[in-house]
Amino acid sequence: MTTINPEFGRASTHRERETLVEAQAMALGMPLVRMYVRAGSYPTAANDLVWMNRRTFQARRTSQAGC
């Protein structure tokens, strides 16, 4: 999972272009879950979204693994 700034089309953490992050995920054979967060978003709201998305991603991974 990565957060993307939709205004600039870049990953929020290291500022790579979204297309590079997509290519990296594809090369590794990993799903890419994106969360679009605008610059200046309220930090607590963004943290809540990250937490919810992580839980959703983990639940999907668990169900796909048959656990």
N, C-alpha and C positions, 0 to 999 in steps of 0.2 A: 504494500500500500504506500502511496505517496501523495503528498499534497501538491497541487498545482495552482499557481497564480494565473487565473484566466486572462487577466489583462496583458500579461507578458508571455504566456504559454511556456512558463518555466517552472521546474520543481522548486518548491519553496525553500527547501533545506540547502541545496548546493547550487541552485540557479541553473541547472542543466535544462536544455530545451526538452519539452515534452516528447518530441520525436526521438531523442536520444534515450530517454527513459523507456519508451516503448520498445526500441530496438534492443536494449539491454535485457528487458524482460523476455522478449521473444527468443533471444539467443540462449537464455538460460532455461527456456521452456516453462516459465513461471507466469501465472496470471498477474495482470496488473490492475490493481484497484486504485482508482483515482478519486481524490476528494478535492474539489475546486474551492479554494479559499481566497477571497479578495484581500488585497493589501489593506492593512489597518483594521481588519476584522477584530472584534472583541476577543481577546485571548481565551477567556474562559469558555466562550461559545465554541471556538475552534477546538479547544482541548476536549470538550464534550463530544464533538463530532468525531474526532480522532478515536476516542475511546469507544464510541458506539460502532464505528466502522471496523475497528479491530475485533470487537466481539462478534460482529456479523461475519467477518472474514474467517475467524477461528471456527465459528459454528459451521460454516460452509465446508471448510477443510475437514472438519471432524465427520460431517455427514458423508462427504465424498470418500473418505477413508473407510466408511462402514463402521465407525465406532459408535 
